[in-house]
Amino acid sequence: MVGESVLRSRQVDMIWATCHPTSSLWAGDAISRRNDLPWVADIRDSLALKERSGYYKGLPARARTRRILPRAAAVVEVTPEHAALDARWLGRSCVTITSGFDHRQWEHVIPIADRAKQPRLDVLCAGMLYPGYRTLGPALAGISRLRAACPGARVRLVYYGRSSDIVREDATRFQLEDITECRGFIPQDELRAQMASADVLLLPTNQAGHSGVPGGKFYEYLAARRPILAVPGEDRFVTSVLKDTGAGIGATSPDDVARVLQRWLKEWNRTGKIAYTGREDAVNQYSIRESARRLAAVLDEALDDHVTDGRLLHAANVANTNTAA
């Protein structure tokens, strides 16, 4: 009803339905059919993965979603891995348009010099964590291994976000409470400055072995232009982006994590910083500006196809009318 009221109040050329929830897709399809408008389905989390996790509580919801999506002018996914999964699930092609960072939000960010008392290698993590799925446990196991191999290693883990209890629990489990600081949730402008001043940005990827699930802070990490350490390093999308951009590395086992941090720690001890090796042109491929360009191309193509199909249908109707006459 809200969608129909919008169409009555202004000129609309296309419907953009963002999921989840899947009811947004159902509304987009219905408004499209009633008003002869093309529509695009924007899938933020893979529908195939949602089905595996029990998201669909009944067959009707699952069947309805699979039935309407072939009618969409395009199905947009956030990573190639999700696009491939849903293409098989739906039996149609899906387009990838990644999320990204906004250049404007980073133009005037000034790194903060924050070295409490004794200087340490700062490993910063920001964002939501989820017990049993995305935690700092694998990374903390590696830091524990590093401290065992290099007693007195000057490393500090700093966490920003709403999951401090999860972080403290893991820090206690690995006996790293003395080098773990939970600073809570802070304004985004301040967080960007802290990220830009960190020695290492720690990206906790999921522990279920899924690929194409980078986490909400991944693109902000890229924008910060600091070395990224992804743990576990098993998300193929994350590791491929880090490799293509040169912005970081993935590590999975505690020994792998310890080796990477030990190498960076040696560099930090020698020079006072860790060199950033990201390639600017490659990193900028993950900006919102680039995502918007790709989206514009998808929308233009969908609208052109709809107009062309409408002309062909009109021509066919005229031909049928002439034949009947």
C-alpha positions in Angstrom: 0.0 0.0 0.0 2.8 2.4 0.8 4.5 1.6 -2.5 1.3 2.2 -4.5 0.9 5.6 -2.7 4.4 6.6 -3.8 3.6 5.8 -7.4 0.5 8.0 -7.3 2.5 11.0 -6.0 5.5 11.0 -8.3 7.1 9.6 -11.5 8.7 6.2 -10.9 10.7 4.3 -13.5 11.8 1.3 -11.6 11.2 -0.7 -8.4 14.3 -1.5 -6.2 13.5 -4.2 -3.6 16.1 -4.8 -0.9 16.1 -8.1 1.0 16.0 -9.1 3.8 13.2 -9.5 4.8 12.0 -11.4 1.8 8.6 -9.7 2.0 10.3 -6.7 0.4 10.8 -8.8 -2.7 7.2 -9.9 -2.7 6.1 -6.3 -2.5 8.5 -5.2 -5.3 7.2 -8.0 -7.5 3.5 -7.1 -6.8 4.0 -3.4 -7.4 5.9 -4.1 -10.6 3.2 -6.3 -12.1 0.4 -3.9 -11.2 2.1 -0.9 -12.7 4.0 -2.5 -15.6 7.4 -1.4 -14.1 10.7 -3.3 -14.1 12.0 -4.3 -10.7 15.4 -5.3 -9.4 16.0 -7.6 -6.4 18.9 -6.5 -4.2 19.9 -9.6 -2.1 22.1 -8.5 0.9 22.6 -12.1 2.3 22.6 -15.2 0.1 19.1 -16.8 -0.1 20.7 -20.2 -0.6 22.7 -19.8 2.6 19.6 -18.5 4.4 17.7 -21.7 3.4 20.5 -23.9 4.7 20.4 -22.1 8.1 16.6 -22.6 8.4 15.6 -19.0 7.6 12.5 -20.2 5.7 10.1 -21.5 8.3 7.7 -23.0 5.8 7.6 -24.2 2.2 5.1 -21.5 1.0 7.6 -18.7 1.8 10.5 -20.5 0.1 8.4 -21.4 -2.9 7.0 -17.9 -3.3 10.5 -16.3 -3.2 11.9 -18.7 -5.8 8.8 -18.2 -8.0 8.9 -14.4 -8.2 12.7 -13.8 -8.6 12.9 -15.0 -12.2 10.5 -12.1 -13.0 13.0 -9.5 -11.7 14.9 -7.6 -14.4 18.1 -8.3 -12.4 19.1 -10.0 -9.2 22.0 -8.2 -7.4 24.3 -9.9 -4.9 27.1 -8.4 -2.7 29.8 -10.9 -3.5 30.6 -13.3 -6.4 30.3 -16.3 -4.0 26.8 -15.3 -3.1 25.9 -14.6 -6.7 27.1 -18.1 -7.7 25.1 -19.8 -4.8 21.9 -18.0 -5.6 22.3 -18.4 -9.3 22.2 -22.2 -8.8 19.4 -21.9 -6.3 17.2 -19.7 -8.6 18.2 -21.1 -12.0 19.0 -17.6 -13.3 22.0 -15.3 -13.5 22.9 -12.9 -10.7 25.0 -9.7 -10.8 27.6 -8.8 -8.3 27.8 -5.3 -6.9 29.9 -5.2 -3.8 29.4 -2.8 -0.9 32.1 -0.1 -0.5 33.5 2.8 1.4 32.6 6.5 0.9 35.6 8.6 -0.2 34.0 11.7 1.3 34.0 10.2 4.8 37.7 9.6 4.7 39.0 12.8 3.0 39.8 14.7 6.2 40.6 11.9 8.6 43.6 12.6 10.7 45.3 9.6 12.4 45.4 9.8 16.2 48.8 9.3 17.9 47.7 7.0 20.8 50.6 5.3 22.5 49.8 4.6 26.2 53.1 4.7 28.2 55.2 2.0 26.6 54.8 1.9 22.8 53.2 -1.2 21.5 52.2 -2.7 18.2 48.5 -1.8 18.0 46.2 -4.4 16.6 42.8 -2.8 16.2 39.4 -4.6 15.7 36.0 -2.9 15.2 32.5 -4.1 14.6 30.0 -6.7 15.8 31.0 -10.2 16.9 28.7 -13.3 17.0 29.4 -16.2 19.4 30.3 -19.4 17.6 30.3 -17.7 14.2 32.5 -14.5 14.2 34.7 -13.9 17.2 38.3 -12.9 18.1 39.1 -16.4 19.4 41.1 -17.6 16.4 43.1 -14.4 16.4 43.7 -14.4 20.1 44.9 -18.0 19.9 47.6 -16.7 17.5 48.6 -13.8 19.7 48.9 -16.2 22.6 51.2 -18.4 20.4 53.2 -15.3 19.6 53.7 -14.4 23.2 54.8 -17.9 24.0 57.4 -17.8 21.2 58.4 -14.2 21.9 58.1 -13.5 25.6 57.7 -9.7 26.2 56.4 -9.1 22.7 55.0 -5.6 22.7 51.5 -6.1 21.2 48.2 -4.5 22.2 44.7 -5.6 21.0 42.2 -2.7 21.0 38.5 -3.4 20.3 35.8 -0.9 19.4 32.2 -2.0 19.3 29.2 -3.5 21.2 30.7 -7.0 21.7 33.1 -6.2 24.5 31.8 -9.1 26.7 32.6 -11.6 23.9 36.1 -10.2 23.5 36.8 -10.2 27.3 35.7 -13.8 27.5 38.1 -14.9 24.8 40.9 -12.7 26.2 40.5 -14.5 29.6 40.4 -17.9 27.9 43.8 -17.2 26.3 45.2 -15.3 29.3 45.6 -12.0 27.3 43.6 -9.7 29.6 46.7 -7.6 30.2 47.1 -6.6 26.5 43.4 -6.4 25.6 41.5 -3.1 25.7 37.8 -2.9 25.0 36.9 0.8 24.4 33.2 0.3 23.5 31.2 2.0 20.8 32.5 5.4 19.7 31.3 7.9 17.0 32.2 6.9 13.4 34.4 10.0 12.8 36.5 9.1 15.8 36.6 5.5 14.9 37.9 6.3 11.4 40.7 8.3 12.9 41.6 5.4 15.2 41.6 2.9 12.4 43.8 5.2 10.2 46.4 5.3 13.1 46.4 1.6 13.9 49.5 -0.5 13.1 47.3 -3.5 12.1 43.6 -3.9 11.4 42.3 -7.2 12.6 39.3 -8.6 10.5 37.5 -11.5 12.2 36.0 -13.6 9.4 33.4 -16.3 10.0 34.4 -19.6 11.6 31.8 -21.6 9.7 33.9 -21.8 6.5 31.5 -19.6 4.5 32.9 -17.5 1.7 31.6 -14.1 0.5 30.8 -13.0 4.1 33.4 -10.3 4.7 31.7 -8.5 7.6 30.5 -4.9 7.8 33.9 -3.3 8.5 35.9 -4.8 5.7 35.4 -1.9 3.3 36.1 0.6 6.0 39.3 -1.2 6.7 40.3 -0.9 3.0 39.6 2.8 3.2 41.8 3.2 6.3 44.9 2.2 4.3 46.5 0.2 7.0 47.6 -3.5 6.8 44.7 -5.9 7.3 45.0 -9.3 9.0 42.0 -11.5 8.2 41.5 -14.4 10.7 40.5 -17.1 9.9 41.9 -16.6 6.3 39.4 -19.0 4.7 36.9 -16.6 3.2 37.8 -16.8 -0.5 36.3 -13.4 -1.3 38.2 -11.7 1.5 41.5 -13.3 0.7 41.1 -12.6 -3.0 40.4 -8.9 -2.4 43.4 -8.6 0.0 45.6 -10.3 -2.7 44.3 -8.1 -5.5 44.6 -4.9 -3.6 47.8 -5.7 -1.7 46.1 -4.4 1.4 46.6 -7.3 3.7 46.8 -11.1 4.3 44.8 -13.9 5.7 45.9 -16.4 8.4 44.1 -19.3 9.9 46.0 -21.5 12.3 47.5 -20.0 15.5 51.0 -20.6 14.1 50.1 -18.7 10.9 48.7 -15.8 12.9 51.8 -15.8 15.1 54.2 -15.8 12.1 52.5 -12.9 10.4 52.4 -10.8 13.6 56.0 -11.7 14.4 57.2 -10.5 11.0 55.2 -7.3 11.3 56.5 -6.9 14.9 60.1 -7.1 13.7 59.4 -4.5 11.1 57.7 -2.3 13.6 60.6 -2.6 16.1 63.1 -1.7 13.4 61.3 1.2 11.7 58.5 2.3 14.2 55.8 1.4 11.7 54.5 -1.2 9.3 54.6 -0.3 5.6 51.2 -0.2 3.9 51.4 -2.0 0.5 47.9 -1.5 -0.8 47.6 -0.4 -4.4 45.4 2.7 -4.7 43.8 2.0 -8.0 42.8 -1.5 -6.8 41.5 -0.3 -3.4 39.3 2.3 -5.1 37.5 -0.5 -7.0 35.8 -1.1 -3.6 34.5 2.5 -3.2 30.9 3.4 -3.2 31.6 5.6 -6.2 32.5 2.5 -8.2 29.6 0.5 -6.8 27.3 3.3 -7.9 28.7 3.2 -11.4 28.0 -0.5 -11.6 24.6 -0.1 -10.2 23.7 2.6 -12.7 24.7 0.3 -15.6 22.5 -2.5 -14.2 19.5 -0.1 -13.8 20.0 1.4 -17.3 20.1 -2.1 -18.9 17.0 -3.3 -17.0 15.1 -0.2 -18.0 16.2 -0.4 -21.6 15.2 -4.1 -21.7 11.8 -3.3 -20.3 11.1 -0.5 -22.8 12.3 -2.8 -25.6 10.1 -5.6 -24.5 7.1 -3.2 -24.2 7.7 -2.0 -27.8 7.9 -5.6 -29.1 4.7 -6.5 -27.2 2.9 -3.5 -28.7 4.1 -4.4 -32.2 2.9 -8.0 -31.7 -0.5 -6.7 -30.5 -0.8 -4.5 -33.5 0.1 -7.3 -35.9 -2.4 -9.6 -34.2 -5.1 -6.9 -34.5 -4.3 -6.4 -38.2 -4.4 -10.2 -38.9 -7.8 -10.4 -37.1 -9.1 -7.5 -39.1 
